[in-house]
Amino acid sequence: MSYFRLCAFSALLVAVFGCRDQVEQKGLTGVQLTVELNGHTVDQLLISGTVDRDLAFDPGTVPEAPRQLGPEPESVTVLLATRLVGKTVLMRADGLLRGTRVASGAGAIEVQRERLVPLTITLGEVAVCGDGQVAAGIEECDDEDLDDGDGCSALCLIEEGYDCDDSEPSRCERICDGTTCPDGCCDGSRCRTRTFSTCGISGSDCVACNTATADNCSADGECVCGMQDRACSYGQRCVGGGCICDIYSCDGCCDGVDCLGGTEQTKCGAGGKACEDCSPY
């Protein structure tokens, strides 16, 4: 078994041969990674890691000079920045042969302060980001390109604010919610500007305001009539910025601007006419 160290807290990853005594030092924060080659012929290992769908450290290759590895497992110590303590890091190992990926594997650990967390990764079928095939456990998506900003990142991880389906290649759509659409409403997965026909804010479902009971969509994303904080009620209609009751809106009788059922003795009537007192004299 060979031992290597990756100093992932710096911009430069350093590989050191034969440092078993260093690996066993106390007070180090990182990962004690064991890579099982699983019969694959490789001459280098490419070690990378992601946290919150972003690189946890700059990827590094060990050993620096290619040489045939195995058949015994290889050990790599990855030292991590203390800012990652408590976070889950998805570690990935790719077996290289003459600079080409030929095998891949991944596993996750929770970073613990001043502890080298053990993790074993077994190399399996090669995972190539951008080939349109999603490698389970290694890639979250693969949309057949290496572009960021389209839902599936150049690391083949689903980007924040997107959802990707299970097809191959992946199809990703932007998620519409209060985070991605704070000032508008959601029409399916599409964020719409707040208007009378697409009323709503904070990623709520878009509502088409009723022209009979409202005349605008408020800054709070509510269908309202004029300067009121609501739309007109049953039996009313919005006219000139106010709610009225008339023959066009009310089946009962109108008591001022309110539409009543018209069945009370003191307030009876129908057809949207003014309520009358039908009490016997």
Contacts in CASP RR format, 6 or more apart in sequence:
PFRMAT RR
TARGET T0000
AUTHOR 0000-0000-0000
METHOD contacts of the structure
MODEL  1
MSYFRLCAFSALLVAVFGCRDQVEQKGLTGVQLTVELNGHTVDQLLISGT
VDRDLAFDPGTVPEAPRQLGPEPESVTVLLATRLVGKTVLMRADGLLRGT
RVASGAGAIEVQRERLVPLTITLGEVAVCGDGQVAAGIEECDDEDLDDGD
GCSALCLIEEGYDCDDSEPSRCERICDGTTCPDGCCDGSRCRTRTFSTCG
ISGSDCVACNTATADNCSADGECVCGMQDRACSYGQRCVGGGCICDIYSC
DGCCDGVDCLGGTEQTKCGAGGKACEDCSPY
1 72 0 8 1.000
1 73 0 8 1.000
1 74 0 8 1.000
1 75 0 8 1.000
2 17 0 8 1.000
2 18 0 8 1.000
2 63 0 8 1.000
2 69 0 8 1.000
2 70 0 8 1.000
2 74 0 8 1.000
2 75 0 8 1.000
3 17 0 8 1.000
3 18 0 8 1.000
3 19 0 8 1.000
3 20 0 8 1.000
3 23 0 8 1.000
3 75 0 8 1.000
3 76 0 8 1.000
3 77 0 8 1.000
4 15 0 8 1.000
4 16 0 8 1.000
4 17 0 8 1.000
4 19 0 8 1.000
4 45 0 8 1.000
4 62 0 8 1.000
4 63 0 8 1.000
4 74 0 8 1.000
4 75 0 8 1.000
4 76 0 8 1.000
4 77 0 8 1.000
5 14 0 8 1.000
5 15 0 8 1.000
5 16 0 8 1.000
5 19 0 8 1.000
5 22 0 8 1.000
5 23 0 8 1.000
5 76 0 8 1.000
5 77 0 8 1.000
5 78 0 8 1.000
5 79 0 8 1.000
6 13 0 8 1.000
6 14 0 8 1.000
6 15 0 8 1.000
6 47 0 8 1.000
6 57 0 8 1.000
6 60 0 8 1.000
6 62 0 8 1.000
6 76 0 8 1.000
6 77 0 8 1.000
6 78 0 8 1.000
6 79 0 8 1.000
7 13 0 8 1.000
7 14 0 8 1.000
7 79 0 8 1.000
8 30 0 8 1.000
8 56 0 8 1.000
8 57 0 8 1.000
8 58 0 8 1.000
8 78 0 8 1.000
8 79 0 8 1.000
8 80 0 8 1.000
8 81 0 8 1.000
9 57 0 8 1.000
9 79 0 8 1.000
9 80 0 8 1.000
9 81 0 8 1.000
11 58 0 8 1.000
12 58 0 8 1.000
13 57 0 8 1.000
13 58 0 8 1.000
13 59 0 8 1.000
13 60 0 8 1.000
13 61 0 8 1.000
15 60 0 8 1.000
15 61 0 8 1.000
15 62 0 8 1.000
15 63 0 8 1.000
15 64 0 8 1.000
16 22 0 8 1.000
17 63 0 8 1.000
19 77 0 8 1.000
22 77 0 8 1.000
23 32 0 8 1.000
23 75 0 8 1.000
23 77 0 8 1.000
23 116 0 8 1.000
26 114 0 8 1.000
27 114 0 8 1.000
27 115 0 8 1.000
28 77 0 8 1.000
28 79 0 8 1.000
28 114 0 8 1.000
28 115 0 8 1.000
28 116 0 8 1.000
29 79 0 8 1.000
29 80 0 8 1.000
29 81 0 8 1.000
29 82 0 8 1.000
29 84 0 8 1.000
29 85 0 8 1.000
29 111 0 8 1.000
29 112 0 8 1.000
29 113 0 8 1.000
29 114 0 8 1.000
29 115 0 8 1.000
29 116 0 8 1.000
30 77 0 8 1.000
30 78 0 8 1.000
30 79 0 8 1.000
30 80 0 8 1.000
30 111 0 8 1.000
30 112 0 8 1.000
30 115 0 8 1.000
30 116 0 8 1.000
30 117 0 8 1.000
31 77 0 8 1.000
31 78 0 8 1.000
31 80 0 8 1.000
31 89 0 8 1.000
31 91 0 8 1.000
31 109 0 8 1.000
31 111 0 8 1.000
31 116 0 8 1.000
31 117 0 8 1.000
31 118 0 8 1.000
31 119 0 8 1.000
32 75 0 8 1.000
32 77 0 8 1.000
32 116 0 8 1.000
32 117 0 8 1.000
32 118 0 8 1.000
32 119 0 8 1.000
33 47 0 8 1.000
33 75 0 8 1.000
33 76 0 8 1.000
33 77 0 8 1.000
33 78 0 8 1.000
33 91 0 8 1.000
33 93 0 8 1.000
33 119 0 8 1.000
33 120 0 8 1.000
33 121 0 8 1.000
34 73 0 8 1.000
34 74 0 8 1.000
34 75 0 8 1.000
34 76 0 8 1.000
34 118 0 8 1.000
34 119 0 8 1.000
34 120 0 8 1.000
34 121 0 8 1.000
35 45 0 8 1.000
35 73 0 8 1.000
35 74 0 8 1.000
35 75 0 8 1.000
35 76 0 8 1.000
35 93 0 8 1.000
35 120 0 8 1.000
35 121 0 8 1.000
35 122 0 8 1.000
35 123 0 8 1.000
36 73 0 8 1.000
36 120 0 8 1.000
36 121 0 8 1.000
36 122 0 8 1.000
36 123 0 8 1.000
37 69 0 8 1.000
37 70 0 8 1.000
37 71 0 8 1.000
37 73 0 8 1.000
37 74 0 8 1.000
37 95 0 8 1.000
37 103 0 8 1.000
37 123 0 8 1.000
38 103 0 8 1.000
38 122 0 8 1.000
38 123 0 8 1.000
38 124 0 8 1.000
39 71 0 8 1.000
39 123 0 8 1.000
40 95 0 8 1.000
40 102 0 8 1.000
40 103 0 8 1.000
40 123 0 8 1.000
40 124 0 8 1.000
41 68 0 8 1.000
41 97 0 8 1.000
41 102 0 8 1.000
42 68 0 8 1.000
42 69 0 8 1.000
42 95 0 8 1.000
42 96 0 8 1.000
42 97 0 8 1.000
42 102 0 8 1.000
42 103 0 8 1.000
42 123 0 8 1.000
43 66 0 8 1.000
43 67 0 8 1.000
43 68 0 8 1.000
43 69 0 8 1.000
43 96 0 8 1.000
43 97 0 8 1.000
43 98 0 8 1.000
43 99 0 8 1.000
44 61 0 8 1.000
44 62 0 8 1.000
44 63 0 8 1.000
44 66 0 8 1.000
44 69 0 8 1.000
44 95 0 8 1.000
44 96 0 8 1.000
44 99 0 8 1.000
45 61 0 8 1.000
45 62 0 8 1.000
45 69 0 8 1.000
45 74 0 8 1.000
45 76 0 8 1.000
45 93 0 8 1.000
45 94 0 8 1.000
45 95 0 8 1.000
45 96 0 8 1.000
46 59 0 8 1.000
46 60 0 8 1.000
46 61 0 8 1.000
46 93 0 8 1.000
46 94 0 8 1.000
46 95 0 8 1.000
46 96 0 8 1.000
46 101 0 8 1.000
47 59 0 8 1.000
47 60 0 8 1.000
47 61 0 8 1.000
47 62 0 8 1.000
47 76 0 8 1.000
47 78 0 8 1.000
47 91 0 8 1.000
47 92 0 8 1.000
47 93 0 8 1.000
48 55 0 8 1.000
48 57 0 8 1.000
48 59 0 8 1.000
48 60 0 8 1.000
48 91 0 8 1.000
48 92 0 8 1.000
48 94 0 8 1.000
49 55 0 8 1.000
49 56 0 8 1.000
49 57 0 8 1.000
49 59 0 8 1.000
49 89 0 8 1.000
49 90 0 8 1.000
49 91 0 8 1.000
49 92 0 8 1.000
50 56 0 8 1.000
50 89 0 8 1.000
50 90 0 8 1.000
50 92 0 8 1.000
50 155 0 8 1.000
50 157 0 8 1.000
51 84 0 8 1.000
51 87 0 8 1.000
51 88 0 8 1.000
51 89 0 8 1.000
51 90 0 8 1.000
52 87 0 8 1.000
53 140 0 8 1.000
53 153 0 8 1.000
53 155 0 8 1.000
53 157 0 8 1.000
53 158 0 8 1.000
53 159 0 8 1.000
53 160 0 8 1.000
55 155 0 8 1.000
56 80 0 8 1.000
56 84 0 8 1.000
56 87 0 8 1.000
56 89 0 8 1.000
57 78 0 8 1.000
57 80 0 8 1.000
57 81 0 8 1.000
61 96 0 8 1.000
62 74 0 8 1.000
62 76 0 8 1.000
66 96 0 8 1.000
66 98 0 8 1.000
66 99 0 8 1.000
73 120 0 8 1.000
76 93 0 8 1.000
77 116 0 8 1.000
78 91 0 8 1.000
80 89 0 8 1.000
80 111 0 8 1.000
82 113 0 8 1.000
84 111 0 8 1.000
85 111 0 8 1.000
85 112 0 8 1.000
85 113 0 8 1.000
86 110 0 8 1.000
86 111 0 8 1.000
86 112 0 8 1.000
87 110 0 8 1.000
87 111 0 8 1.000
88 108 0 8 1.000
88 109 0 8 1.000
88 110 0 8 1.000
88 111 0 8 1.000
89 108 0 8 1.000
89 109 0 8 1.000
89 110 0 8 1.000
89 111 0 8 1.000
90 106 0 8 1.000
90 107 0 8 1.000
90 108 0 8 1.000
91 106 0 8 1.000
91 107 0 8 1.000
91 108 0 8 1.000
91 109 0 8 1.000
91 119 0 8 1.000
91 121 0 8 1.000
92 104 0 8 1.000
92 105 0 8 1.000
92 106 0 8 1.000
92 107 0 8 1.000
92 121 0 8 1.000
92 138 0 8 1.000
93 104 0 8 1.000
93 105 0 8 1.000
93 106 0 8 1.000
93 121 0 8 1.000
93 123 0 8 1.000
94 101 0 8 1.000
94 103 0 8 1.000
94 104 0 8 1.000
94 105 0 8 1.000
94 126 0 8 1.000
94 127 0 8 1.000
95 101 0 8 1.000
95 102 0 8 1.000
95 103 0 8 1.000
95 104 0 8 1.000
95 123 0 8 1.000
96 102 0 8 1.000
101 126 0 8 1.000
101 127 0 8 1.000
101 128 0 8 1.000
102 126 0 8 1.000
103 123 0 8 1.000
103 124 0 8 1.000
103 125 0 8 1.000
103 126 0 8 1.000
104 123 0 8 1.000
104 124 0 8 1.000
104 125 0 8 1.000
104 126 0 8 1.000
104 127 0 8 1.000
104 135 0 8 1.000
104 138 0 8 1.000
105 121 0 8 1.000
105 122 0 8 1.000
105 123 0 8 1.000
105 124 0 8 1.000
105 127 0 8 1.000
105 138 0 8 1.000
106 121 0 8 1.000
106 137 0 8 1.000
106 138 0 8 1.000
107 119 0 8 1.000
107 121 0 8 1.000
107 137 0 8 1.000
108 119 0 8 1.000
109 117 0 8 1.000
109 119 0 8 1.000
110 117 0 8 1.000
111 117 0 8 1.000
125 135 0 8 1.000
127 135 0 8 1.000
127 138 0 8 1.000
127 139 0 8 1.000
127 156 0 8 1.000
128 135 0 8 1.000
129 139 0 8 1.000
129 142 0 8 1.000
129 146 0 8 1.000
129 154 0 8 1.000
129 155 0 8 1.000
129 156 0 8 1.000
130 142 0 8 1.000
130 143 0 8 1.000
130 144 0 8 1.000
130 145 0 8 1.000
130 146 0 8 1.000
130 156 0 8 1.000
130 169 0 8 1.000
131 142 0 8 1.000
131 144 0 8 1.000
132 142 0 8 1.000
132 143 0 8 1.000
132 144 0 8 1.000
132 168 0 8 1.000
132 169 0 8 1.000
132 170 0 8 1.000
133 142 0 8 1.000
133 168 0 8 1.000
133 169 0 8 1.000
134 140 0 8 1.000
134 141 0 8 1.000
134 142 0 8 1.000
134 156 0 8 1.000
134 166 0 8 1.000
134 168 0 8 1.000
134 170 0 8 1.000
135 142 0 8 1.000
135 156 0 8 1.000
138 156 0 8 1.000
139 156 0 8 1.000
139 157 0 8 1.000
140 152 0 8 1.000
140 156 0 8 1.000
140 157 0 8 1.000
140 158 0 8 1.000
140 164 0 8 1.000
141 151 0 8 1.000
141 152 0 8 1.000
141 156 0 8 1.000
141 157 0 8 1.000
141 158 0 8 1.000
141 164 0 8 1.000
141 170 0 8 1.000
141 172 0 8 1.000
142 152 0 8 1.000
142 156 0 8 1.000
142 168 0 8 1.000
142 169 0 8 1.000
142 170 0 8 1.000
143 150 0 8 1.000
143 151 0 8 1.000
143 152 0 8 1.000
143 164 0 8 1.000
143 169 0 8 1.000
143 170 0 8 1.000
143 171 0 8 1.000
143 172 0 8 1.000
144 169 0 8 1.000
145 152 0 8 1.000
146 154 0 8 1.000
147 154 0 8 1.000
148 154 0 8 1.000
148 159 0 8 1.000
149 159 0 8 1.000
150 159 0 8 1.000
150 172 0 8 1.000
151 158 0 8 1.000
151 159 0 8 1.000
151 161 0 8 1.000
151 162 0 8 1.000
151 164 0 8 1.000
151 172 0 8 1.000
151 174 0 8 1.000
152 158 0 8 1.000
152 159 0 8 1.000
152 162 0 8 1.000
152 164 0 8 1.000
152 170 0 8 1.000
152 172 0 8 1.000
153 159 0 8 1.000
158 164 0 8 1.000
158 172 0 8 1.000
159 172 0 8 1.000
161 174 0 8 1.000
161 175 0 8 1.000
161 177 0 8 1.000
161 179 0 8 1.000
161 180 0 8 1.000
162 172 0 8 1.000
162 173 0 8 1.000
162 174 0 8 1.000
162 175 0 8 1.000
163 172 0 8 1.000
163 173 0 8 1.000
163 175 0 8 1.000
163 189 0 8 1.000
164 170 0 8 1.000
164 171 0 8 1.000
164 172 0 8 1.000
164 173 0 8 1.000
165 171 0 8 1.000
165 172 0 8 1.000
173 189 0 8 1.000
174 180 0 8 1.000
174 189 0 8 1.000
174 190 0 8 1.000
174 191 0 8 1.000
175 189 0 8 1.000
176 186 0 8 1.000
176 187 0 8 1.000
176 188 0 8 1.000
176 189 0 8 1.000
176 190 0 8 1.000
176 191 0 8 1.000
176 203 0 8 1.000
177 186 0 8 1.000
177 203 0 8 1.000
178 202 0 8 1.000
178 203 0 8 1.000
180 191 0 8 1.000
180 203 0 8 1.000
181 191 0 8 1.000
181 192 0 8 1.000
181 202 0 8 1.000
181 203 0 8 1.000
182 201 0 8 1.000
182 202 0 8 1.000
182 203 0 8 1.000
183 193 0 8 1.000
183 194 0 8 1.000
183 201 0 8 1.000
184 191 0 8 1.000
184 192 0 8 1.000
184 193 0 8 1.000
184 194 0 8 1.000
184 198 0 8 1.000
184 200 0 8 1.000
184 201 0 8 1.000
184 202 0 8 1.000
184 203 0 8 1.000
185 191 0 8 1.000
185 192 0 8 1.000
185 194 0 8 1.000
185 198 0 8 1.000
185 199 0 8 1.000
185 200 0 8 1.000
185 201 0 8 1.000
185 203 0 8 1.000
185 204 0 8 1.000
185 205 0 8 1.000
185 206 0 8 1.000
185 207 0 8 1.000
185 221 0 8 1.000
186 192 0 8 1.000
186 203 0 8 1.000
186 204 0 8 1.000
186 205 0 8 1.000
186 206 0 8 1.000
187 198 0 8 1.000
187 206 0 8 1.000
188 205 0 8 1.000
191 203 0 8 1.000
192 198 0 8 1.000
192 206 0 8 1.000
194 200 0 8 1.000
194 201 0 8 1.000
194 217 0 8 1.000
194 221 0 8 1.000
195 217 0 8 1.000
196 208 0 8 1.000
196 209 0 8 1.000
196 214 0 8 1.000
196 215 0 8 1.000
196 216 0 8 1.000
196 217 0 8 1.000
196 223 0 8 1.000
197 208 0 8 1.000
197 209 0 8 1.000
198 206 0 8 1.000
198 207 0 8 1.000
198 208 0 8 1.000
199 206 0 8 1.000
199 207 0 8 1.000
199 208 0 8 1.000
199 209 0 8 1.000
199 217 0 8 1.000
199 221 0 8 1.000
199 222 0 8 1.000
199 223 0 8 1.000
200 206 0 8 1.000
200 207 0 8 1.000
200 217 0 8 1.000
200 221 0 8 1.000
200 222 0 8 1.000
201 219 0 8 1.000
201 220 0 8 1.000
201 221 0 8 1.000
204 221 0 8 1.000
207 223 0 8 1.000
209 216 0 8 1.000
209 217 0 8 1.000
209 223 0 8 1.000
209 231 0 8 1.000
210 223 0 8 1.000
210 231 0 8 1.000
211 238 0 8 1.000
212 232 0 8 1.000
212 237 0 8 1.000
212 238 0 8 1.000
212 249 0 8 1.000
213 223 0 8 1.000
213 225 0 8 1.000
213 231 0 8 1.000
213 232 0 8 1.000
213 233 0 8 1.000
213 236 0 8 1.000
213 237 0 8 1.000
213 238 0 8 1.000
213 243 0 8 1.000
214 223 0 8 1.000
214 224 0 8 1.000
214 225 0 8 1.000
214 231 0 8 1.000
214 232 0 8 1.000
214 238 0 8 1.000
215 224 0 8 1.000
215 225 0 8 1.000
215 226 0 8 1.000
215 238 0 8 1.000
215 240 0 8 1.000
215 241 0 8 1.000
216 223 0 8 1.000
216 224 0 8 1.000
216 226 0 8 1.000
217 223 0 8 1.000
217 224 0 8 1.000
218 224 0 8 1.000
218 229 0 8 1.000
220 229 0 8 1.000
222 229 0 8 1.000
222 230 0 8 1.000
222 231 0 8 1.000
223 231 0 8 1.000
224 230 0 8 1.000
224 231 0 8 1.000
225 231 0 8 1.000
225 232 0 8 1.000
225 238 0 8 1.000
225 241 0 8 1.000
225 242 0 8 1.000
225 243 0 8 1.000
226 238 0 8 1.000
226 240 0 8 1.000
226 241 0 8 1.000
226 242 0 8 1.000
227 241 0 8 1.000
228 242 0 8 1.000
228 243 0 8 1.000
231 238 0 8 1.000
232 238 0 8 1.000
232 242 0 8 1.000
232 243 0 8 1.000
233 243 0 8 1.000
233 258 0 8 1.000
233 259 0 8 1.000
234 259 0 8 1.000
235 245 0 8 1.000
235 249 0 8 1.000
235 250 0 8 1.000
235 251 0 8 1.000
235 259 0 8 1.000
236 243 0 8 1.000
236 244 0 8 1.000
236 245 0 8 1.000
236 249 0 8 1.000
236 250 0 8 1.000
236 257 0 8 1.000
236 258 0 8 1.000
236 259 0 8 1.000
237 243 0 8 1.000
237 244 0 8 1.000
237 246 0 8 1.000
237 248 0 8 1.000
237 249 0 8 1.000
243 257 0 8 1.000
244 257 0 8 1.000
245 254 0 8 1.000
245 255 0 8 1.000
245 256 0 8 1.000
245 257 0 8 1.000
245 258 0 8 1.000
245 259 0 8 1.000
245 272 0 8 1.000
246 254 0 8 1.000
246 272 0 8 1.000
247 271 0 8 1.000
247 272 0 8 1.000
247 273 0 8 1.000
249 259 0 8 1.000
249 272 0 8 1.000
250 259 0 8 1.000
250 271 0 8 1.000
250 272 0 8 1.000
251 259 0 8 1.000
251 261 0 8 1.000
251 270 0 8 1.000
251 271 0 8 1.000
251 272 0 8 1.000
252 259 0 8 1.000
252 260 0 8 1.000
252 261 0 8 1.000
252 262 0 8 1.000
252 269 0 8 1.000
252 270 0 8 1.000
252 271 0 8 1.000
252 272 0 8 1.000
253 259 0 8 1.000
253 260 0 8 1.000
253 261 0 8 1.000
253 262 0 8 1.000
253 267 0 8 1.000
253 268 0 8 1.000
253 269 0 8 1.000
253 270 0 8 1.000
253 271 0 8 1.000
253 272 0 8 1.000
253 273 0 8 1.000
253 274 0 8 1.000
253 275 0 8 1.000
253 276 0 8 1.000
254 260 0 8 1.000
254 272 0 8 1.000
254 273 0 8 1.000
254 274 0 8 1.000
254 275 0 8 1.000
255 267 0 8 1.000
255 274 0 8 1.000
255 275 0 8 1.000
256 274 0 8 1.000
259 272 0 8 1.000
260 267 0 8 1.000
260 275 0 8 1.000
261 269 0 8 1.000
262 268 0 8 1.000
262 269 0 8 1.000
262 270 0 8 1.000
262 275 0 8 1.000
265 277 0 8 1.000
265 278 0 8 1.000
265 279 0 8 1.000
266 277 0 8 1.000
266 278 0 8 1.000
266 279 0 8 1.000
267 275 0 8 1.000
267 276 0 8 1.000
267 277 0 8 1.000
268 275 0 8 1.000
268 276 0 8 1.000
268 277 0 8 1.000
268 278 0 8 1.000
269 275 0 8 1.000
269 276 0 8 1.000
269 278 0 8 1.000
END
